[in-house]
Amino acid sequence: MNNSEASAFLLSVRPQFAERIYSGVKTLEIRKVAPLVSSGTVVLMYESGKQRKITGWFELGGITWHSPDDLWNDFGSQTGLEESEFVEYCRDHDKVAALKVVKSGKFNSPLGLSDLRQVIPNFMPPQNFRYLKSLPEAFVEALRNLFLPTHLKLANSF
């Protein structure tokens, strides 16, 4: 599989950052490592920590790379972070990726870790991200079902 053609991926996100994305406060997700995907990709958010669930999604508007200083100066308010959080996260990195959130949505029935493991025994959430095409078809089908019927258009994208 050519990952640059992936139409969806699973992204681990801390619960407080997921909520900021859902509320529209955070329109840029900052990453030290980014997937090879294009605009329009569906990003499924796996909330780490106590949540341990796939709680929703966002549509990717693109990925750009910046020096931390330039990113903060030009787009800091879109990161949903305090400057001290941003500086700590970016420490020791010359470039970081900014994933642009176009629109987002929260699932009415999140898919929990125990549910995920019923489909894929011993499933381990990604530390950062995981392309969906690298997962078993049963898992991808369970994810599609989260989108039906109100998110039918997105369901057909992966």
C-alpha positions as CSV (number, residue, x, y, z in Angstrom):
1,M,0.0,0.0,0.0
2,N,1.2,3.5,-0.8
3,N,0.4,5.4,2.5
4,S,0.2,8.7,0.6
5,E,-3.0,7.3,-0.8
6,A,-4.5,6.4,2.5
7,S,-7.9,7.9,3.0
8,A,-8.2,7.5,6.7
9,F,-5.9,7.0,9.7
10,L,-6.3,6.6,13.5
11,L,-4.6,9.3,15.6
12,S,-4.0,9.1,19.3
13,V,-5.0,12.3,21.0
14,R,-5.1,13.3,24.7
15,P,-8.8,13.8,25.8
16,Q,-8.3,17.6,26.5
17,F,-7.0,18.2,23.0
18,A,-9.8,16.1,21.4
19,E,-12.3,18.3,23.2
20,R,-10.6,21.4,22.0
21,I,-10.8,20.1,18.4
22,Y,-14.5,19.2,18.8
23,S,-15.3,22.7,20.2
24,G,-13.4,24.4,17.4
25,V,-10.8,26.0,19.7
26,K,-8.1,23.9,18.3
27,T,-7.9,24.0,14.5
28,L,-4.3,22.8,14.2
29,E,-3.0,19.5,15.7
30,I,0.8,19.7,16.2
31,R,2.9,16.6,15.6
32,K,6.6,15.8,15.6
33,V,5.9,13.0,13.1
34,A,3.1,13.2,10.6
35,P,1.5,10.6,8.2
36,L,1.9,10.8,4.5
37,V,-1.7,11.8,3.5
38,S,-3.4,14.5,1.6
39,S,-6.2,17.0,2.2
40,G,-9.6,15.4,2.7
41,T,-8.3,12.5,4.7
42,V,-10.5,11.3,7.5
43,V,-8.7,11.3,10.9
44,L,-10.3,9.1,13.5
45,M,-9.4,10.3,17.0
46,Y,-8.5,7.7,19.6
47,E,-8.6,9.4,23.0
48,S,-5.8,8.1,25.2
49,G,-5.6,8.2,29.0
50,K,-8.8,7.2,30.9
51,Q,-11.0,7.5,27.8
52,R,-9.4,4.8,25.7
53,K,-12.0,5.2,22.9
54,I,-12.4,6.3,19.4
55,T,-14.6,9.2,20.1
56,G,-14.8,11.1,16.8
57,W,-13.2,12.3,13.7
58,F,-11.9,15.3,11.8
59,E,-11.3,16.1,8.1
60,L,-7.8,17.0,7.3
61,G,-7.3,20.2,5.4
62,G,-3.6,19.5,4.8
63,I,-0.3,19.2,6.6
64,T,2.4,21.9,6.7
65,W,5.8,21.9,8.3
66,H,7.2,24.9,10.3
67,S,9.9,25.8,12.7
68,P,8.3,26.0,16.2
69,D,9.0,29.7,16.4
70,D,7.3,30.5,13.0
71,L,4.4,28.2,13.8
72,W,3.8,29.8,17.2
73,N,4.2,33.4,15.8
74,D,1.9,32.8,12.8
75,F,-0.7,30.3,14.1
76,G,-0.3,30.0,17.9
77,S,-3.9,30.8,18.7
78,Q,-5.1,28.0,16.4
79,T,-3.1,25.3,18.3
80,G,-5.4,25.3,21.3
81,L,-2.3,25.3,23.5
82,E,-0.7,27.6,26.0
83,E,2.6,28.9,24.8
84,S,4.4,27.0,27.6
85,E,2.7,23.7,26.5
86,F,3.7,24.4,22.9
87,V,7.3,25.2,23.8
88,E,7.7,22.1,25.9
89,Y,6.2,19.8,23.2
90,C,8.4,21.2,20.4
91,R,11.6,21.3,22.5
92,D,14.6,19.9,20.6
93,H,12.8,19.9,17.2
94,D,13.7,22.1,14.2
95,K,10.4,21.4,12.4
96,V,7.0,20.3,13.5
97,A,3.9,19.4,11.5
98,A,0.6,21.3,11.7
99,L,-2.4,19.2,10.8
100,K,-5.2,21.5,9.7
101,V,-8.7,20.6,11.0
102,V,-11.4,21.5,8.5
103,K,-14.4,20.1,10.3
104,S,-14.9,17.6,13.1
105,G,-17.6,15.5,14.8
106,K,-18.1,13.4,17.9
107,F,-19.6,9.9,17.7
108,N,-22.8,9.3,19.7
109,S,-21.4,5.8,20.6
110,P,-17.6,5.8,20.9
111,L,-15.8,2.6,20.2
112,G,-13.9,1.6,23.4
113,L,-10.7,-0.3,23.7
114,S,-12.5,-3.4,24.9
115,D,-14.8,-3.2,21.8
116,L,-11.7,-2.8,19.5
117,R,-10.1,-5.8,21.1
118,Q,-13.2,-7.9,20.3
119,V,-12.6,-7.2,16.6
120,I,-8.8,-7.3,16.8
121,P,-7.5,-9.4,19.8
122,N,-4.5,-7.8,21.4
123,F,-5.2,-4.5,19.6
124,M,-2.8,-1.8,20.8
125,P,-3.7,1.8,20.2
126,P,-1.1,3.7,18.2
127,Q,1.5,5.9,20.0
128,N,1.0,8.5,17.3
129,F,-1.0,7.3,14.3
130,R,-1.8,4.2,12.2
131,Y,-3.1,4.0,8.7
132,L,-6.5,2.2,8.6
133,K,-5.6,0.2,5.4
134,S,-3.0,-1.6,7.5
135,L,-5.7,-3.0,9.8
136,P,-7.9,-6.0,9.3
137,E,-11.1,-5.6,7.3
138,A,-13.3,-6.4,10.3
139,F,-11.8,-3.4,12.2
140,V,-12.3,-1.1,9.3
141,E,-15.9,-2.3,8.9
142,A,-16.6,-1.6,12.6
143,L,-15.3,1.9,12.1
144,R,-17.5,2.4,9.0
145,N,-20.5,1.5,11.1
146,L,-19.7,4.4,13.4
147,F,-20.3,6.8,10.5
148,L,-23.6,5.3,9.4
149,P,-26.1,6.6,8.6
150,T,-25.4,10.3,9.3
151,H,-21.8,10.2,8.1
152,L,-22.4,8.1,5.0
153,K,-20.2,10.2,2.8
154,L,-17.2,9.8,5.2
155,A,-17.9,6.1,5.6
156,N,-17.3,5.6,1.9
157,S,-13.9,7.2,2.1
158,F,-12.2,4.3,3.8
